[in-house]
Amino acid sequence: MGFILAFFSKRKKSVLPGFGLSMGFSIFYLSLIVFLPLSALVLKTFELSLDEFWQVVASERAIASYRLTFGASFVAASINLVFGLLVAWVLVRYSFPGKKVIDALVDLPFALPTAVAGIALTALYAPNGWIGQFFHAAGIKVAYSAFGVTLALVFIGLPFVVRTVQPVLEDVEKELEEAAASLGANRLQTFCRVIFPALLPSLLTGFALAFARAIGEYGSVVFISGNMPFKTEITPLLIMTRLEQFDYAGAAALGTVMLLISFLLLLLINLLQHWSNHRHGGAK
């Protein structure tokens, strides 16, 4: 009897409703916000026959847009993986004048409208821009090229890596570094064998978030890319072109392909993250 009373007394302390009600609301919310729109996207493609679907998603123009979209997104996320870790390291491990300002600037891509970011980057890196004129003099084309697309994706993806790694880096115990140093490890060995394994899951998470954000980016890329078919046209722009032509089924077909490829890539990254967590946990 006492066990039953203790059980119900613990349940009364819960702030949220019971599991059944909470799960019901969660499923309803996810269905309304995520599952139904994605289902409608997939169902829209059934208006096309299999041949029509293949002609849309496997055309030379579509394949060129996939190559640029996923390639530039992967390169941008990889760049942010390195420099996002560096920025997080500086913000966590060092104190210097203006630290709070730099910390706030990291979140600027979150708050800044992407179209404004695209216009600003284009103005800076165009052949006659403040920075672009020097690249142009050296024979390097930034704006209206794949380089410019990657640059825009780096800009919008950096905060995801920094904000994912920063709290984990703050929780890394400095005593472990001191113990490694006392055992004769140099700085590189301490980083590779003590700090990096603890940061790896968060780094993979930040990479996945930056990569996923870059795949669906439109506003900051559409201005700096130049939107040249087969060269600098990203898939979201190709989808918008289909919509402007009232080809809703074709746009849905391209969106479905993007959805499937993104899901598979993110699943792979999550599996790597799970493996890293399991390995790190086992090492502990």
C-alpha positions as CSV (number, residue, x, y, z in Angstrom):
1,M,0.0,0.0,0.0
2,G,2.8,2.4,0.9
3,F,4.4,1.6,-2.5
4,I,1.2,2.6,-4.3
5,L,0.9,5.8,-2.4
6,A,4.5,6.7,-3.0
7,F,4.0,6.0,-6.7
8,F,1.0,8.3,-7.0
9,S,2.7,11.0,-4.9
10,K,5.6,11.0,-7.4
11,R,3.3,11.3,-10.3
12,K,1.6,14.3,-8.8
13,K,4.9,16.1,-8.7
14,S,5.2,16.0,-12.5
15,V,4.8,19.4,-14.1
16,L,3.8,18.1,-17.5
17,P,0.7,15.8,-18.1
18,G,1.1,12.1,-18.3
19,F,2.9,10.2,-21.0
20,G,-0.1,9.3,-23.0
21,L,-1.4,12.9,-23.2
22,S,2.1,14.4,-23.8
23,M,2.8,11.8,-26.6
24,G,-0.6,12.6,-28.1
25,F,0.1,16.3,-28.3
26,S,3.6,15.7,-29.5
27,I,2.4,13.5,-32.4
28,F,-0.4,15.9,-33.3
29,Y,2.0,18.9,-33.3
30,L,4.6,17.0,-35.4
31,S,2.0,15.8,-37.8
32,L,0.6,19.3,-38.3
33,I,3.9,21.0,-38.7
34,V,6.2,18.4,-40.3
35,F,4.6,15.1,-41.4
36,L,1.5,16.6,-43.3
37,P,3.5,19.1,-45.4
38,L,6.1,16.5,-46.3
39,S,3.4,14.0,-47.1
40,A,1.7,16.6,-49.3
41,L,5.0,17.2,-51.1
42,V,5.5,13.6,-51.9
43,L,1.8,13.0,-52.9
44,K,2.0,15.9,-55.3
45,T,4.6,14.1,-57.3
46,F,2.1,11.3,-58.0
47,E,0.5,13.6,-60.5
48,L,3.5,12.8,-62.8
49,S,4.0,9.5,-64.5
50,L,7.2,7.6,-63.8
51,D,8.7,8.8,-67.1
52,E,7.7,12.4,-66.5
53,F,9.1,12.2,-63.0
54,W,12.4,10.9,-64.3
55,Q,12.6,13.5,-67.0
56,V,12.2,16.2,-64.3
57,V,14.6,14.9,-61.6
58,A,17.2,13.4,-63.9
59,S,17.5,16.2,-66.5
60,E,21.0,17.7,-67.1
61,R,19.9,21.0,-65.5
62,A,18.6,19.3,-62.4
63,I,21.7,17.1,-62.0
64,A,23.9,20.2,-62.4
65,S,21.9,21.9,-59.6
66,Y,22.2,18.9,-57.3
67,R,25.9,18.8,-57.8
68,L,26.3,22.5,-56.9
69,T,23.8,22.4,-54.0
70,F,25.1,19.4,-52.2
71,G,28.8,19.9,-53.2
72,A,28.9,23.5,-52.0
73,S,26.9,22.6,-48.9
74,F,29.3,19.9,-48.0
75,V,32.4,22.1,-48.6
76,A,30.8,25.0,-46.6
77,A,29.9,22.7,-43.7
78,S,33.4,21.3,-43.7
79,I,34.9,24.8,-43.6
80,N,32.6,25.7,-40.7
81,L,33.6,22.5,-38.9
82,V,37.2,23.7,-38.7
83,F,36.7,27.4,-38.2
84,G,33.6,27.0,-36.1
85,L,35.7,24.9,-33.7
86,L,38.4,27.6,-33.8
87,V,36.0,30.4,-33.0
88,A,34.4,28.4,-30.2
89,W,37.8,27.6,-28.7
90,V,38.8,31.3,-28.7
91,L,35.5,32.4,-27.1
92,V,35.7,29.7,-24.4
93,R,39.4,29.6,-23.6
94,Y,40.5,33.2,-23.8
95,S,39.5,36.6,-22.3
96,F,40.1,39.7,-24.4
97,P,38.6,43.1,-25.1
98,G,35.5,42.9,-27.3
99,K,34.8,39.3,-26.5
100,K,31.1,39.8,-25.9
101,V,30.8,41.7,-29.2
102,I,32.4,38.9,-31.1
103,D,30.2,36.4,-29.3
104,A,27.1,38.4,-30.3
105,L,28.3,38.7,-33.9
106,V,28.4,34.9,-34.2
107,D,24.6,34.9,-34.0
108,L,24.2,37.6,-36.7
109,P,23.4,35.2,-39.5
110,F,20.5,33.9,-37.4
111,A,19.0,37.4,-37.1
112,L,19.9,38.9,-40.4
113,P,17.4,38.3,-43.3
114,T,19.1,36.0,-45.8
115,A,18.3,38.3,-48.7
116,V,20.1,41.1,-46.9
117,A,23.1,38.9,-46.4
118,G,23.1,37.9,-50.1
119,I,23.0,41.5,-51.2
120,A,25.8,42.5,-48.8
121,L,28.0,39.6,-49.9
122,T,27.4,40.4,-53.5
123,A,28.2,44.1,-53.0
124,L,31.4,43.1,-51.2
125,Y,32.6,40.4,-53.6
126,A,31.4,41.6,-57.0
127,P,34.2,42.3,-59.5
128,N,33.8,46.0,-58.6
129,G,33.2,45.5,-54.9
130,W,35.3,46.5,-52.0
131,I,36.9,43.1,-51.6
132,G,36.0,41.5,-54.9
133,Q,38.1,44.0,-56.9
134,F,41.2,42.6,-55.4
135,F,40.2,39.0,-56.2
136,H,39.2,40.1,-59.7
137,A,42.7,41.7,-60.2
138,A,44.2,38.4,-59.2
139,G,42.0,36.5,-61.7
140,I,39.7,35.0,-59.1
141,K,36.0,35.2,-59.6
142,V,34.0,35.2,-56.3
143,A,30.6,36.6,-57.0
144,Y,28.5,34.8,-59.7
145,S,30.4,31.6,-59.3
146,A,30.4,28.4,-57.3
147,F,33.0,30.1,-55.0
148,G,30.4,32.7,-54.2
149,V,27.7,30.1,-53.5
150,T,30.1,28.4,-51.0
151,L,31.0,31.7,-49.4
152,A,27.3,32.5,-48.7
153,L,26.7,29.0,-47.3
154,V,29.7,29.4,-45.0
155,F,28.2,32.7,-43.7
156,I,24.8,31.2,-42.8
157,G,26.2,28.0,-41.4
158,L,28.9,29.1,-39.0
159,P,26.7,29.8,-35.9
160,F,25.4,26.2,-36.0
161,V,28.9,24.7,-35.4
162,V,30.0,27.4,-32.9
163,R,26.8,27.2,-30.7
164,T,26.9,23.4,-30.8
165,V,30.5,23.0,-29.8
166,Q,30.8,26.0,-27.4
167,P,28.8,24.5,-24.4
168,V,30.6,21.1,-24.7
169,L,33.9,22.8,-24.7
170,E,33.0,24.8,-21.6
171,D,32.2,21.5,-19.8
172,V,35.5,19.8,-20.7
173,E,37.4,19.5,-17.5
174,K,40.8,21.2,-17.5
175,E,42.0,18.7,-14.9
176,L,42.1,16.1,-17.7
177,E,44.4,18.4,-19.8
178,E,46.6,18.9,-16.7
179,A,46.7,15.2,-16.1
180,A,47.7,14.5,-19.7
181,A,50.4,17.2,-19.5
182,S,51.8,15.7,-16.3
183,L,52.0,12.3,-18.0
184,G,54.2,13.9,-20.7
185,A,51.7,14.6,-23.5
186,N,52.4,17.7,-25.6
187,R,49.7,20.1,-26.7
188,L,48.9,18.3,-29.9
189,Q,48.6,14.9,-28.2
190,T,46.4,16.4,-25.5
191,F,44.1,17.9,-28.0
192,C,43.9,14.8,-30.2
193,R,43.5,12.2,-27.4
194,V,41.7,14.1,-24.6
195,I,39.8,17.1,-26.0
196,F,38.9,16.1,-29.6
197,P,37.1,12.8,-28.6
198,A,34.9,14.7,-26.2
199,L,34.1,17.3,-28.9
200,L,33.5,14.9,-31.8
201,P,29.8,14.2,-31.2
202,S,29.1,17.9,-31.0
203,L,31.2,18.6,-34.0
204,L,29.2,16.0,-36.0
205,T,26.0,17.6,-34.8
206,G,27.1,21.1,-35.8
207,F,28.3,19.8,-39.2
208,A,24.9,18.1,-39.7
209,L,23.0,21.3,-38.8
210,A,25.2,23.5,-41.0
211,F,24.9,21.0,-43.9
212,A,21.1,20.7,-43.6
213,R,20.8,24.5,-43.4
214,A,23.0,25.0,-46.4
215,I,21.0,22.6,-48.6
216,G,17.8,24.5,-48.2
217,E,19.3,28.0,-48.4
218,Y,17.9,30.4,-51.0
219,G,17.9,34.0,-50.0
220,S,21.6,34.6,-49.5
221,V,22.6,32.5,-52.5
222,V,20.2,33.7,-55.1
223,F,22.0,37.1,-55.4
224,I,25.6,36.1,-55.3
225,S,25.3,33.0,-57.5
226,G,24.2,34.7,-60.7
227,N,21.7,32.0,-61.3
228,M,23.2,30.6,-64.5
229,P,21.8,27.2,-65.5
230,F,24.3,24.4,-65.5
231,K,26.8,26.6,-63.7
232,T,25.6,28.5,-60.7
233,E,22.0,27.5,-60.4
234,I,21.1,25.8,-57.1
235,T,18.2,23.3,-56.7
236,P,16.0,25.6,-54.5
237,L,16.2,28.2,-57.3
238,L,15.3,25.6,-59.9
239,I,12.3,24.7,-57.7
240,M,11.2,28.3,-57.6
241,T,11.6,28.5,-61.4
242,R,9.2,25.6,-61.7
243,L,6.7,27.2,-59.4
244,E,6.8,30.5,-61.3
245,Q,5.9,28.4,-64.4
246,F,3.0,26.9,-62.5
247,D,4.6,23.5,-62.7
248,Y,3.8,22.5,-59.2
249,A,4.2,18.7,-59.8
250,G,7.7,19.3,-61.3
251,A,8.6,21.5,-58.3
252,A,7.3,18.8,-55.9
253,A,9.3,16.2,-57.7
254,L,12.6,18.1,-57.3
255,G,11.7,18.8,-53.7
256,T,11.1,15.1,-53.1
257,V,14.5,14.2,-54.4
258,M,16.1,16.9,-52.2
259,L,14.1,15.5,-49.3
260,L,15.3,11.9,-49.9
261,I,18.9,12.8,-50.4
262,S,19.0,15.1,-47.4
263,F,17.3,12.4,-45.2
264,L,19.9,9.8,-46.3
265,L,22.8,12.1,-45.7
266,L,21.6,13.2,-42.3
267,L,20.8,9.6,-41.3
268,L,24.4,8.7,-42.2
269,I,25.7,11.7,-40.1
270,N,23.5,10.7,-37.2
271,L,24.8,7.1,-37.4
272,L,28.3,8.4,-37.2
273,Q,27.4,10.6,-34.3
274,H,25.8,7.6,-32.5
275,W,28.9,5.5,-33.2
276,S,31.1,8.3,-31.8
277,N,28.9,8.7,-28.7
278,H,29.0,4.9,-28.1
279,R,32.7,4.7,-28.6
280,H,33.4,7.7,-26.4
281,G,31.0,6.3,-23.7
282,G,32.7,2.9,-23.9
283,A,36.1,4.6,-23.5
284,K,34.9,6.2,-20.3
